[in-house]
Amino acid sequence: MKITDLMSKEAIKIHGHASSKMDAIEQMVSLMYRQGNVSDKEVYKEAVIERENLFTTGMVDGIAIPHARTNAITQAGIAAMTLPEGVDYESMDGQPTTLIFLIGAPDNGDNVHLQVLSELSTLLMDHDFCEDLKNAGSPEEFLSIIDLAQSEKHEAETVEHPEVLAVTACPTGIAHTYMAAEALEKKAKEMGVSIKVETQGSVGVKNELTQEDIENAKGVIIAADKNISLNRFNGLPLYSCPVARGIDEPEKLIQIILDEQAPVYKGGKVKVENNQEKGWRIPYKHLMNGFSHALPILVAAGFISVLTYSFTFNNTQYFDILNVLGNILHLFVLPVFSGYIAMSIADRPALGPGLVCGYIAYSGYSLKWTYNPYDALANSSGFLGAIVGGFLAGYLVLAVKRLFKNVPDMFDGIKPVLLYPVLGVLASGIAMIVLNTYLVKCHTLIIDHLYDLPLISVVIIGASLGAMMSIDMGGPINKFAYLFANALVFTEASNSDVIMAAVMGAGMIPPLAIGFSTLIFKERWTQEERGTTLKNIIMGLSFVSEGAIPFMKKDQKHVLPACILGSFITGALSAYYKCGIKVPHGGIWVIYLMTNPFKYVIALLAGTIVAGLIITFTHKSEN
């Protein structure tokens, strides 16, 4: 969508002046009215003010983007005004606002205003672009600056035949995936190299590589911590590495492709270069592949379960429907977890055996017990059983593959759809039934101990897991702490919701601490670092720890210990206050589903302020 298609010269005011925020809103609404797409000026103004009352749209670095969707708007439009003297718009950084964009959209179910807001917000992250707009001498120049910036952005995204391709992915697909993509794209632009990066994140595949892209590229970089389907790259130079290298060494990775140092992919397993795709990293990658697929189901199951019992329904039919949906989702968590661990190990033929082993873990079925669907969780071997079952199924299917390796080629068509899955189910299913007798006992022992824990022990667990959430910010230690909390909350055991809340709160601290410091102590940070304030605050509130990684990379000696301490404090306080939640993701946006939410905010503030102050006064300031 072209932003300037929604603007006109009449709706742009250069070198304006406003005495207050309300005066600025009045003027912006009048500018929008000039475009002829406002049917009722007063109704539209009230909609804008109502939106401002929810949360200020005054951002950082002198920018405000008020917006509203209402029936008073007949057609989507944008108005803009520059204010050299600035105006107090209650911005997040407390500084005067010097550039305002007002977005109006009709209330017809269309999300055009969100699309425009997203596109405009992306452009406004460029400091030079913002300064050019503020210094524009006329509405015509203002529009041309936007057109030029947007066309350059789209040109970079739609290169006809990019020289280098890349795929980025991480286990949860939330931060590392996009940080690696951003680093590769930014470095490629600096090097004058055309690149196209496909991201396989939590929202699915974005910017997907086409067959034409693959046929015309010099090579492909796979920066991923989970298994990626590589068949489409057959015959293309391919370099595979952990996603962290996409963030830390983008130039080196791009140069490997340009210098033709990457081996040509010829099918099968690919060697993951340089760092750590050996030893414990191999099972970790399989484990995270299962967890990344099970996590959305687990989050939905927890959310619906809490919703079911948090509200009183006049009609019990609604309660029953939600209860059934929650139970169905719970049923799928362990089979999906186990199934995708197995699939990561032995490809698609292992999915069925893995699902079977996960269901056996869920049901608790063993040689000594017959399945009772109404008492499944009481006898389940939980995440422990699903993990064992996933690896068991995966490696047994691998063994079956090796067993039939020398079977004549004429049977190749039936091996992956008949021999491997059938024999895999039989072998892994029987083995899992035998093992599950002992896995259920181990799982029950762990759960029973949780019931007897005194408060001090719960606090210690919360603090310890909290500290682990910041040690590597999205790495293996962080993922272990998070997986452990998820495994407990799935069992609905005593104190499991308290531990889950402590882990989630602790994981929010690193980016919140950075955002706090760059917001309050601006003079200690560069212009580029201050530009990440809003991004870090939103990432922190959304429980995405990785927003602090760029700062940690610059000054690990000071930033990392501060974040660990802040997370430790938040984890301990959250557990001490008995804050609890059964939804394993969502950050501050699911706080209304939490027990003791106000004390949870205190725990978050304590960790944020302590970590933020330590970072502020110990980090290496470049100013």
C-alpha positions in Angstrom: 0.0 0.0 0.0 1.4 3.4 -1.0 1.2 5.8 1.9 0.9 8.9 -0.2 -2.2 7.5 -1.9 -4.0 8.2 1.4 -2.6 11.8 1.7 -3.2 15.1 0.0 -1.4 18.5 0.1 -4.4 20.0 1.8 -4.0 17.6 4.8 -0.3 18.5 5.4 0.8 21.5 7.5 4.4 22.5 7.4 5.9 24.5 10.3 2.8 24.4 12.4 2.3 25.5 16.0 0.2 24.0 18.8 -0.2 25.2 22.3 -1.2 21.8 23.8 -2.0 18.2 22.9 -5.7 19.0 22.5 -4.9 21.9 20.3 -2.7 19.6 18.2 -5.5 17.1 17.9 -8.0 19.8 16.9 -5.7 20.9 14.1 -5.0 17.4 12.9 -8.7 16.6 12.7 -9.2 19.8 10.8 -6.5 18.8 8.3 -8.1 15.4 7.9 -11.5 17.1 7.4 -10.0 19.1 4.5 -9.5 15.8 2.5 -13.3 15.3 2.4 -13.2 11.8 4.0 -14.7 12.9 7.4 -18.5 12.8 7.6 -18.8 14.1 11.2 -15.8 16.1 12.5 -16.8 16.0 16.1 -17.5 12.3 16.2 -14.1 11.7 14.6 -12.3 14.0 17.1 -14.0 12.1 20.0 -12.8 8.8 18.6 -9.2 10.1 18.4 -9.4 11.4 22.0 -10.9 8.2 23.2 -8.0 6.3 21.7 -5.5 8.7 23.3 -7.1 8.1 26.7 -6.3 4.4 26.4 -2.6 5.0 25.9 -0.7 7.9 24.4 0.3 7.7 20.8 3.2 10.1 21.5 6.2 7.9 20.8 9.9 8.7 21.2 12.2 11.0 19.3 9.5 13.6 18.7 7.0 11.5 16.8 3.2 10.9 17.4 0.9 8.7 15.4 -2.7 9.3 16.7 -5.2 7.0 14.9 -8.8 6.0 15.2 -11.3 3.8 13.4 -14.9 5.1 13.3 -18.0 5.4 11.1 -17.3 9.1 10.9 -14.5 8.3 8.4 -15.8 7.5 4.9 -12.5 6.6 3.4 -9.1 5.9 4.9 -6.7 8.9 5.0 -3.7 10.4 6.6 -3.0 13.9 7.8 0.4 15.3 8.9 2.0 18.3 10.6 5.5 19.4 11.5 6.0 21.5 14.6 9.5 23.0 14.8 8.9 24.3 18.3 7.4 21.1 19.5 4.3 20.4 21.6 3.8 18.5 24.9 2.0 15.4 23.5 2.6 13.3 26.6 5.1 11.3 24.7 6.7 8.1 26.1 10.1 9.8 26.5 8.7 13.0 27.9 10.2 15.1 25.0 8.3 17.6 22.8 6.6 16.2 19.7 7.7 17.7 16.4 6.1 15.4 13.8 2.5 14.2 13.9 0.7 11.7 11.6 -3.0 11.2 12.1 -4.5 8.1 10.6 -8.3 7.7 10.0 -10.0 4.6 8.9 -13.7 3.6 8.5 -15.1 1.1 10.9 -16.0 -1.6 8.3 -13.9 -4.5 9.5 -11.0 -3.6 7.2 -7.6 -3.4 8.9 -6.3 -0.8 6.5 -5.3 1.6 9.4 -3.2 -1.2 11.0 -1.5 -1.9 7.7 -0.7 1.8 7.2 0.3 2.1 10.9 2.7 -0.8 10.5 4.2 0.5 7.2 4.6 4.1 8.6 6.1 2.9 11.9 8.7 0.9 10.0 9.7 4.0 8.0 9.8 6.2 11.1 12.4 4.0 12.7 14.9 5.6 10.3 16.2 8.7 12.0 17.3 10.3 8.8 13.9 9.8 7.2 12.2 11.5 10.2 14.7 14.5 10.1 14.0 14.9 6.4 10.3 15.1 7.0 10.7 17.6 9.8 12.9 19.8 7.6 10.6 19.6 4.6 9.8 23.1 3.1 6.5 22.3 1.5 3.7 19.7 1.4 5.0 18.6 -2.0 8.5 17.9 -0.6 7.0 16.1 2.4 5.1 13.7 0.1 8.1 13.2 -2.2 10.2 12.2 0.8 7.7 9.6 1.9 7.4 8.3 -1.7 11.2 7.9 -2.1 11.7 6.2 1.3 8.8 3.7 0.6 9.9 2.9 -2.9 13.5 2.3 -1.7 12.2 0.0 1.0 10.0 -2.0 -1.4 12.8 -2.1 -4.0 15.0 -3.7 -1.5 12.3 -6.2 -0.6 11.5 -7.1 -4.2 14.8 -7.6 -6.0 14.1 -9.5 -9.2 16.9 -12.1 -8.7 18.7 -11.8 -5.4 22.3 -12.9 -5.4 22.0 -14.5 -1.9 19.2 -16.3 -0.3 18.7 -17.0 3.4 16.3 -18.9 5.7 16.2 -18.0 9.4 14.3 -19.9 12.1 14.5 -20.5 15.9 12.6 -22.9 18.2 9.9 -20.4 19.2 10.1 -18.3 16.1 9.6 -15.0 17.9 12.8 -13.0 18.2 16.0 -14.7 17.0 14.3 -15.5 13.7 13.6 -11.9 12.8 16.7 -10.5 14.4 18.9 -12.7 12.2 16.9 -11.8 9.1 17.2 -8.1 10.0 21.0 -8.4 10.5 21.5 -10.2 7.2 19.4 -7.7 5.3 21.1 -4.7 6.9 24.6 -6.0 6.3 23.8 -7.0 2.7 22.6 -3.5 2.0 25.9 -2.1 3.4 27.8 -4.5 1.2 25.8 -3.7 -1.9 24.5 -7.3 -2.2 20.9 -8.2 -3.0 19.5 -10.7 -0.6 16.1 -12.3 0.1 15.5 -13.7 3.6 12.7 -16.2 4.3 11.6 -16.3 8.0 10.0 -19.3 9.5 8.6 -17.8 12.6 5.7 -18.3 15.0 3.3 -16.7 12.5 4.4 -19.0 9.7 6.6 -18.6 6.6 7.1 -15.0 5.5 8.9 -13.7 2.4 8.9 -17.3 1.0 11.7 -18.1 -1.4 10.3 -19.0 -4.9 11.7 -21.6 -7.3 12.8 -18.7 -9.5 14.7 -17.2 -6.6 16.5 -20.5 -6.0 17.3 -21.1 -9.7 19.0 -17.6 -10.0 20.8 -17.3 -6.7 24.5 -17.9 -6.0 23.7 -19.8 -2.8 21.6 -20.0 0.4 22.3 -19.4 4.1 20.4 -21.5 6.5 20.6 -19.8 9.9 18.3 -22.0 12.1 18.1 -23.8 15.4 15.5 -26.2 14.2 15.2 -28.5 11.2 14.4 -26.9 7.9 13.2 -28.7 4.8 16.1 -28.5 2.3 14.9 -30.5 -0.7 14.1 -27.4 -2.7 17.8 -26.3 -2.5 19.1 -29.5 -4.2 22.1 -28.5 -6.4 22.5 -25.0 -4.8 25.5 -24.0 -2.7 24.2 -24.1 0.9 25.8 -23.0 4.2 24.1 -24.0 7.4 24.7 -22.6 10.8 23.0 -21.8 14.1 20.6 -18.8 14.1 22.9 -16.9 16.5 25.5 -16.6 13.7 23.0 -14.8 11.5 22.8 -12.2 14.2 26.5 -12.0 15.1 28.3 -12.7 11.8 26.0 -11.7 8.9 28.9 -10.3 6.8 30.9 -13.5 7.1 28.0 -15.6 6.1 27.2 -13.5 3.1 30.8 -13.5 2.0 31.0 -17.3 2.2 28.2 -17.5 -0.4 29.8 -14.7 -2.6 33.3 -16.4 -2.4 31.7 -19.8 -3.4 33.0 -21.5 -0.3 29.6 -23.2 0.6 29.3 -26.8 -0.5 26.7 -27.7 -3.0 23.7 -29.4 -1.4 23.0 -32.9 -2.8 20.2 -34.1 -0.5 20.2 -35.8 2.9 21.6 -34.4 6.1 23.6 -31.2 5.8 26.7 -30.4 7.9 26.0 -27.5 10.2 29.1 -25.4 10.1 31.1 -24.2 12.9 29.8 -24.1 16.2 28.3 -26.5 18.2 26.1 -28.7 16.1 27.5 -31.7 18.0 27.2 -33.3 21.4 24.3 -31.9 23.4 23.3 -29.5 20.6 21.9 -32.3 18.5 19.3 -33.6 21.0 18.6 -29.9 22.0 17.7 -29.1 18.4 15.3 -32.1 18.2 13.8 -31.2 21.6 13.2 -27.6 20.5 11.6 -28.7 17.3 9.0 -30.6 19.3 8.5 -27.7 21.8 8.1 -25.1 19.1 5.2 -27.0 17.6 3.6 -27.9 20.9 3.9 -24.4 22.4 1.0 -22.7 20.6 -1.3 -25.6 21.5 -0.2 -25.4 25.1 -0.7 -21.6 25.3 -4.2 -22.0 23.8 -5.1 -24.8 26.2 -3.9 -22.8 29.2 -5.8 -19.7 28.1 -9.1 -21.5 27.5 -8.8 -23.5 30.7 -8.3 -20.3 32.7 -11.1 -18.6 30.8 -13.4 -21.5 31.6 -13.1 -21.3 35.3 -12.6 -17.5 35.6 -16.1 -16.6 34.6 -19.6 -17.7 35.7 -21.8 -18.6 32.8 -25.6 -18.3 33.1 -25.8 -21.1 30.5 -23.8 -24.1 31.5 -23.7 -25.1 27.8 -21.1 -22.3 27.2 -19.0 -23.7 30.1 -19.2 -27.2 28.7 -18.1 -26.1 25.3 -15.1 -24.2 26.6 -14.2 -27.1 28.9 -14.4 -29.6 26.0 -12.1 -27.4 23.8 -9.6 -27.0 26.6 -9.5 -30.8 27.2 -9.1 -31.5 23.5 -6.1 -29.1 23.3 -4.5 -30.7 26.4 -4.9 -34.1 24.7 -2.9 -32.9 21.7 0.0 -31.2 23.5 2.1 -34.3 24.4 1.5 -36.2 21.1 2.5 -33.1 19.0 5.6 -32.5 21.2 6.7 -36.1 20.9 5.7 -36.4 17.3 7.8 -33.5 16.1 10.8 -34.5 18.2 10.7 -37.8 16.3 10.1 -36.1 13.0 13.2 -33.9 13.6 15.3 -37.0 14.1 14.0 -39.3 11.3 11.9 -37.1 9.0 8.2 -37.6 8.2 8.0 -41.4 8.6 8.7 -40.9 12.3 5.8 -38.5 12.9 3.2 -41.3 13.4 5.3 -43.3 15.8 6.1 -40.1 17.7 2.4 -39.2 18.0 1.7 -42.6 19.3 4.4 -42.4 22.0 3.2 -39.0 23.0 -0.4 -40.2 23.4 0.9 -43.1 25.5 2.7 -40.6 27.7 -0.5 -38.6 28.0 -2.8 -41.5 28.8 -0.3 -43.2 31.1 -0.9 -46.5 29.4 1.5 -49.2 30.6 1.6 -52.9 31.2 0.1 -52.4 34.7 -2.7 -50.0 33.8 -5.6 -49.8 31.4 -6.4 -46.4 29.9 -9.3 -44.4 31.5 -9.9 -41.2 29.6 -11.4 -39.5 32.6 -8.3 -40.0 34.7 -5.6 -39.5 32.1 -3.6 -36.7 33.7 -3.5 -38.4 37.1 -1.6 -41.3 35.5 0.3 -39.4 32.8 4.0 -39.4 32.5 3.8 -35.8 31.3 6.5 -34.0 29.4 9.0 -36.5 30.7 7.2 -39.3 28.9 6.7 -37.2 25.8 10.4 -36.4 25.5 11.5 -40.0 26.0 8.8 -41.2 23.6 9.9 -38.7 20.9 13.5 -39.7 21.0 12.6 -43.3 21.3 10.3 -43.2 18.2 12.8 -41.1 16.2 15.8 -43.3 16.7 13.9 -46.5 16.3 12.6 -45.3 12.9 16.2 -44.4 12.0 17.1 -48.0 12.9 14.3 -49.3 10.7 15.6 -47.2 7.8 19.1 -48.6 8.2 17.6 -52.1 8.4 16.0 -51.7 5.0 18.8 -49.6 3.5 19.7 -52.4 1.0 16.2 -53.3 0.0 15.9 -53.2 -3.9 14.9 -49.8 -5.3 11.6 -51.2 -6.6 10.4 -51.0 -3.0 11.4 -47.3 -2.5 7.8 -46.1 -3.0 6.4 -48.1 -0.1 9.2 -47.7 2.4 8.3 -44.2 3.7 4.6 -44.7 3.6 4.3 -48.3 4.8 7.4 -50.0 6.1 8.9 -47.2 8.1 5.8 -45.9 9.9 4.2 -49.3 10.5 7.3 -50.9 11.9 8.2 -47.7 13.7 4.8 -47.6 15.5 5.0 -51.3 16.5 8.6 -51.0 17.8 8.3 -47.6 19.5 4.8 -48.2 20.8 5.6 -51.5 22.5 8.8 -50.1 23.9 7.0 -47.0 25.2 4.3 -49.1 26.9 7.0 -51.0 28.8 9.0 -47.8 29.7 5.9 -45.8 30.7 5.5 -47.9 33.9 8.7 -46.3 35.2 8.2 -42.9 33.6 4.8 -42.5 35.3 6.4 -43.3 38.7 9.2 -40.7 38.1 6.7 -38.1 36.9 4.4 -38.7 39.9 7.3 -38.5 42.3 8.2 -35.0 40.9 4.6 -33.8 41.1 4.2 -35.1 44.7 7.2 -33.2 45.8 5.7 -29.9 44.6 2.8 -30.4 47.0 5.0 -30.4 50.0 7.3 -27.5 49.1 7.4 -24.7 51.7 7.3 -21.1 50.5 11.0 -20.6 50.8 11.6 -23.5 48.4 9.1 -22.1 45.9 10.9 -18.7 46.1 14.3 -20.3 45.5 13.0 -22.2 42.5 11.3 -19.0 41.1 14.5 -17.0 41.6 16.8 -19.7 40.2 14.7 -20.3 37.1 14.3 -16.5 36.8 18.0 -16.0 36.7 18.3 -18.8 34.1 15.9 -16.9 31.8 18.5 -14.1 31.4 21.7 -16.1 31.3 21.6 -16.6 27.5 18.4 -14.8 26.6 16.6 -17.3 24.3 19.5 -19.8 24.3 19.5 -23.4 25.6 19.6 -22.4 29.4 16.7 -20.0 28.9 14.7 -22.6 26.9 15.4 -25.3 29.6 14.0 -23.0 32.3 11.0 -22.2 30.2 10.4 -25.8 29.1 10.6 -26.9 32.8 7.9 -24.3 33.8 5.7 -25.4 30.9 6.0 -29.0 31.9 4.9 -28.2 35.4 2.0 -26.0 34.5 0.7 -28.7 32.1 0.3 -31.1 35.0 -1.7 -28.5 37.0 0.2 -29.5 40.1 0.5 -27.4 43.2 2.7 -24.3 42.8 3.1 -25.0 39.1 1.3 -21.7 38.2 3.4 -19.8 40.6 6.6 -21.1 39.0 5.2 -20.3 35.5 4.5 -16.7 36.5 8.0 -16.3 38.0 9.6 -17.6 34.8 7.5 -15.4 32.5 8.1 -12.3 34.6 11.9 -12.9 34.8 12.0 -13.3 31.0 10.4 -9.9 30.6 13.2 -8.1 32.5 16.1 -7.8 30.1 14.4 -5.7 27.4 12.3 -3.8 30.0 15.5 -2.9 31.8 17.1 -1.7 28.6 14.0 0.3 27.7 13.8 1.8 31.1 17.5 3.0 30.9 17.2 4.4 27.4 14.0 6.2 28.2 15.0 7.8 31.5 18.8 8.2 31.0 18.9 9.4 27.4 22.2 11.1 27.7 23.9 7.8 28.4 22.9 6.3 25.0 23.5 7.1 21.3 20.7 8.2 19.0 20.5 4.7 17.5 20.2 3.1 20.9 17.5 5.5 22.1 15.6 4.6 18.9 15.1 1.1 20.3 13.3 2.3 23.4 9.7 1.6 22.3 10.7 -1.7 20.6 12.3 -3.0 23.8 9.5 -1.9 26.0 6.9 -3.7 23.8 9.1 -6.8 23.5 9.6 -6.9 27.2 5.9 -6.5 28.0 5.2 -9.2 25.4 7.7 -11.7 27.1 10.3 -11.6 24.4 13.7 -11.6 26.1 15.8 -11.3 23.0 15.3 -7.6 22.5 18.2 -7.0 24.9 20.7 -9.2 22.9 22.2 -6.3 20.8 23.0 -4.4 24.0 24.4 -7.5 25.6 26.6 -8.2 22.7 28.1 -4.7 22.9 28.8 -4.8 26.6 28.3 -8.3 28.0 30.4 -7.7 31.0 28.0 -5.1 32.5 24.6 -5.7 30.8 24.4 -9.5 31.3 25.0 -9.6 35.1 22.5 -6.7 35.6 19.8 -8.6 33.6 20.5 -11.8 35.5 20.1 -10.0 38.9 17.0 -8.2 37.8 15.4 -11.5 36.6 16.5 -13.2 39.8 14.7 -10.4 41.9 11.5 -10.6 39.8 11.4 -14.4 39.9 11.9 -14.4 43.7 9.3 -11.6 44.4 6.7 -13.1 42.0 7.0 -16.5 43.8 7.0 -14.9 47.2 3.8 -13.0 46.4 2.2 -16.2 45.1 1.5 -14.7 41.7 0.3 -17.5 39.5 -0.7 -18.1 35.9 -1.6 -21.1 33.8 -1.1 -19.5 30.4 2.6 -20.0 29.5 3.0 -17.0 27.2 1.6 -13.5 26.6 3.5 -11.3 29.1 1.6 -8.4 30.5 -1.2 -8.8 28.0 -2.5 -11.8 30.0 -2.1 -10.3 33.4 -5.9 -10.2 33.9 -5.8 -14.0 34.0 -3.2 -14.0 36.9 -3.6 -14.3 40.6 -2.2 -11.3 42.5 -1.7 -9.1 39.4 -0.8 -5.9 41.3 1.9 -7.6 43.2 3.1 -9.1 40.0 3.6 -5.5 38.6 5.6 -4.7 41.7 7.9 -7.7 41.1 8.3 -6.6 37.4 9.1 -3.0 38.4 11.6 -4.0 41.1 13.6 -6.2 38.6 13.3 -3.6 35.8 14.5 -0.7 38.0 17.4 -2.6 39.6 18.7 -4.0 36.3 18.1 -0.7 34.5 20.0 1.4 37.0 23.0 -1.0 37.1 23.1 -1.1 33.3 22.9 2.7 33.1 25.8 3.5 35.4 28.1 0.6 34.5 27.8 0.2 30.7 30.3 1.8 28.3 28.6 5.0 27.2 29.6 6.2 23.7 28.2 9.7 24.3 
